Amino acid sequence: MLKNKTIVLGITGGIAAYKAVDLASKLTQAGARVEVVMTEAATNFVTPLTLRNITHRQVVTDMFESNSEWSEEHIALAEAAAAVIIAPATANTIARLATGIADNMLGTVVLATKSPVIIAPAMNDVMYANTVTQKNIAKLKSRGFTFIEPEHGRLASGKMGKGRLPDTATIIKAIEKALGQKQDLTGKRIVVTAGGTREPIDPVRHIGNRSSGKMGYALAEAARDRGAKVTLVSANVTLEEPSGIEIIKVKTAAEMKRSVSGAVKKADALIMAAAVADYQPEAMAKAKIKKGKQDMTLKLVKTPDILGEVKGKFLRVGFAAESENIISNAKKKLTEKKLDLIVANDITKSDSGFDADTNRVVIIDKKGKAEKLPLLSKREAAERILDMVKGLIN
């Protein structure tokens, strides 16, 4: 999503300015063209040379800087921006933006751009809580600016409070969400399942699988960022909960089926990325089973077939995690469950198996046409899957 996008990174004069170096680096690594605009005060905390070496772009510190490609037409930078992120944003900068002051390059860019503006405040906790600061924030929010809440932690003063700049990952997610406001899934309701179900043997033990839930979470976040109203049915994951998404936590296949059945009543699409256990113990022992001298035999019965049993008029997308005959097994599942799409991957590959941050998938439609994707991040793979979902919904 960030690849080839122009991101204007505004850095203002707070101690957290040093963290903007990591943000610039991560954005650049993601393929973005990062244009850094620093206030005069910001240069007291981090040098333009550092940012220039990170982004490989000229850093703007003066509206009338002669060696900047933006110097002759500073409005051009505002027009080129896919998004503007100010991190850190001081109380002073927020106040100036709220009153429309544009006597430096950053103020001019913000006032002139029609692109999303994201602001990440970082300051002393008392300054942040001050009525004036909060009124200025409220004023900018009413104009459509997005604010990332500062974190609670140790501040530059040495005390604990709410005022720390959020971590880089949080800021990048906010940028991606803003860039996703092309809204090609606006008005659509999408249910996504993620993680792996656990079927209890006794109060201590269970039958489960190695699913991390990363693919499902990537799909949910990507759908949210494209304007969809998303319900995420999440089973046994350790991932951070994404904002702006309704999350229903479940443990077993039966719980997932009940939650999905309720969630899809008004859904346009169900994307079953979760790894649902195929079998469950016939009965769960009420007390912990003690280890005896003899081997134990466990009778298993099938779990509910969620995709096959949940009723409704919505697009059905399944996943097939296979270890052999990837495409033929996926096509069989596609036909048997009457799916619109199925996404297959080889779990024996280290770059597309469990816990990996990348995936190498094949997307197959109901006509049997298979599209083999190259190795992608799970977010990129999610975008490609949603491109096909969008086409089928529309």
N, C-alpha and C positions, 0 to 999 in steps of 0.2 A: 504493500500500500504506500510506503514511503519512497519507493524507488522512482527516481527522476522528478520528484516533487521539490519545489523550492520552499524551504522553510526559513522564515526570518526569525532568528533567535535574538531577542532583546535581553541584554544583561544590564542590570542596574547596580547601584553602589551599595551592596550589602555584603556581609562577610560570607554569605552562602554563594557568592559569585564564583568561587573556585569550583563548585559542583557543576557549574554550567559547562566546564571543560569536558567532563564525562558525558554530559547530555549531547554536546556538539559532536563528540567522537562517536557515540552510539548512533546518532542520526545519520552521520556520514557513512558509517559502516553499513547502515540499512539502505544505502543508495540515494539518500536525499541530498539535494544541493542546499547546503546550509549557508545562509547569508547572516553574518553576525553584525548586530548593531549594538554598540556599547555607549552608555552615557559616560560623561566625563568622570563622574564619581566611580564608575565601575572599573576604570583603568587603574585605580588605586589598589584594587584587590587582585586583579588578574590582568596580564598584559595582552594587548592585541596580537603580539607576535605569537603567543601560545595558541590563541584561537586560529590564527592564520595557518599555522603549521598543522593543526588538527583538521581544518576544513579544506585547506588548499584554496581558500578564497580570500580576497582582500576584506579586511575588517573595517567597518564604517564606524568612526568615532566622532566625525564632524560633518554637519550638514553641507559645509562648503569645502570639503576635503578635495583637493585638486586631483589626487591620484586614484580616486574611486570612480568606477565605471558608472556609478549612480549619481555622481556629483552634479551633472548638468541637468538631469531630470529626476529629482529625488522621488517624484510620484511614481516613477517606473518601478521602483522597488516594491511599493505597496501593491501595484498591479500584478507584479510577477509572483507575489507570495501566494502559495496554496494555503498557508496558514501562518499566523504570527504567534509565537510563544514568548512570553516574558518570564524569565526564570533566572535569578530571583526577581521579584517585583517588590520594591520597597514601599512603605507607606507614602513617601513623598511622590513617587512615580504614580501610584494609584490615584492620589489626590489630583495630580496634574492631568491625568487622563480623564478623570471624572469631570473636570471643568473645561476640557477641550484645549488645554494649552499645548501648543505645538512649536516650541522654540528650540527643539533639538530634533535630530533625525528620527529617533524612536517615536516621539510624539507625533511627528509628521506622518510616519508610516501608518501608525495606528489610526490616525484621523482620516487618512486617505484610502485605506484598504477596504475592500468589500468582502475579504476572506475572513474565515473564523479567527477570532483572537482569543487565545488562552492565556490566563494569568495565574502564575504560581507565587503567591505572596510568601515572603520570608522576612521575619522581623521579631523584635521583642514581643513577648506575649501580651504585655499591657498595651503596647502600641496597636497590636492587631485587634484587641478587644475594645479599644477606644471607640466611642460612639461615632466620632467623625470618620474614622477608617471604615467602620461598618456601613455607614451611610454612603460613603463613596463606593464601596463594593456593591451595595444594593443598587446604586444608580447605574453602575456599569453593567450589572447583571440585567437590569431592565432594558438595556440597549442591546442585549444579545451576547455580551461577553461571557466566556466560560471561566469559572474560577476553580482551581484545584485547592482543596482545603489543606492548610499547612499541618504538619504532623506534630504530635506532642513528644517532647524529648528534651535533652540537654541543649540549652541555648548558649550563644556566645558569651552571655553574662555569667554563665556558670550555673544558673538556676534551671529548674525544670519547668516547662510550660509549652503551650501551643504556639508554635511559630517557626518550626523547622521546615526547610524546603523538602517536599516529598522526594522519594528516591527517583532515579532516572527512569526505571521501568514504569512507574505510575504516571510520570509526565508523558512518556512516549505513548502510553495507552490513551491518554487524553487527546493527544495530537491525532492518533489514528482514528479515534472516534469522531473528532471534528472533520477529518478528511473524508470519513465515511458518510458524511451528510449529503452525498449525492442522492441518498434516499430512494434507490431503485427498488427497495423492498418496503417502502412506506405503506402502512395500512395492512400489511400482511402479518399473520400470526404464525409463528414457527415454534414447534416443540422439538427440542433436542435432548437426547439422552446421552449420558456420559458415565464413564467409570465401569467398574465390574461388580456384579451382584455377589453376595455372600449368602450361602444357604447353610443355616446352622445345623450342626450335628448334636451339640449340647451347648450349655451356656458358655463354654470356652472355645470350642473348635467349630470350624466351618469349612465348607467346600467353596473355593473361590477361584479367581484367575488373576493374571498379572496386569490387567489393564490399568493405566495411570489416569485415564480420563482426559489427557491432553488434547486429543483430536476433537472430542466432543466440546470441550471448553473453547477451543479455537473456533469451531463452527458457531457456537452460541455468541461469542464476542463479535465475530465477523458479521453475523446476521443482525445483531443489535446495531453495529456501526453503519449498516446499510439501511437502517430505518425500521426494521421489523420489530414487532413486539414479541419478545422471546421468553419462553418458559424452558428452563433447564432442569431436567430430572436427573439428579446427580447421585451416583451410588459409590460410596466408600472411596473418596479421593482425598488427597492431602493438598490440593491446589487452592490458591487464593480465590475467594469468591469474587466474580466480576460484578461491577456495579451496573445498574440499569437493567438488570435481568431478574425475572422471577425465578427463584431457585427452590426446588422441592427436593429434599434429601430423603433418600430411601436406602434400604439395605438389601432386601431380597428381591427376587424376580417377581414374586406375587405383589409386593409393595410397589414395584415399578409399574406393573401392569395397571394397578388401581390408579396410580397417579397419572399415567399416560392416558388412560381412558377418560379421566376427567379433563385433562388439559387439552385434548384434541377436539373437544366438542365444537369449538369455533376456530379450529386451526386450518391453515392453508396447506401446511406441510408438516410431516413428522420425519425427523432425521434420527434414525436409531444407531447412534455411534457407540452406545454402551455395549460392553461384552457381557451378555446375560448368560449365566450358568445354564448348561443344557439339562443338568440333573440336580435333584435335591434329595436329601434323606427322606424316606417315607414318613418318618416321625422323628421329631426332635426330642432327645432325652431331657427330662426336666432337671436332672442333676448331672454334674460332671461325671463322665464315664471313667471309671478307674481302670488303670492298666492291669490286666490279668495275665495269667500264665499262658492262656490260649490266644490264638489269633482272633481278631474280631471281623465278622462279616457285616457289611453295611448294605442294606437294601436301598437302592436309589430309584426314584421315579422321575419322569420328565417334568421340567418346569413349564410354566405357561408360555405359549408361543405369542409373544406380544404383537409382533407385526401381523401375524396371521389372524389373531383373535380380536384385536381392537377394531371396532367398527367406526365408519364415518367416511365422508367424502373429502379426502385430503390427499395430497401427494405423499407417496410413501418412498422413503429412501433408506435402504439397508446397507449394512457393512458386512464384509466377509473377510475375516482374518484367517488366512489359509497358510498351510505349510507345504502343500503340494497341489499340482493341477489347479493353479490359482484361478484362471479364467473359466475353465469348465465347471469347477465347483461353484463359482460365483454365479454363473449363468443358471445353474440348476436351482440355486437358492432364489434367484430373481424370479424364475418361473413359478416355483412352488408357492412362494409367498405373494405372488401377483404384485411385485414392486414396480415402481416407475423408474427407479435408478438403483444401482447397487455399486458400492465402492469397495474394491478388493485390494488387499495388500498382502505381501509375503512376510509373515512374522518371523521367518528364519533369518531375515536380513537385519543386520545390526542397525542400519540407518532407517529402517521402516518398521521395526518390531516394537515390542513393548518398551515404554519409558523413553523412547527416542524423541527428540525435538523436531525431527524431520520425518517425511513420509514419501513413499514412492507408490502411488496408487494407480489403479485402472478403474475408470468410470464406465459402466455399461448401462445402456438404456434398455427399455423394454423390447426394442426391436433387435437387440443383441449386438448393437454397434458398440465397440469398445474403444475408449480413448485412453491411451497410456500416457500418464504424465511423468515428467522427469522428477528427479529428487528435488523436493521443495520443503520449505519450512511448513509446519502444520497449519500455520495461519495462511500461507500462500495456497496450500492445498485446499483449505476451507473456502477461500475466495473462488477458486476454480469450480469447486462443487456447487457453491451457491450461484455461480453464473448459470449453470445448467438448471438448477432448481428454479431460478428466476424465470428463465425461458419457458419452462414447463408450466409454472403457475400462471404466467401471463398469457 
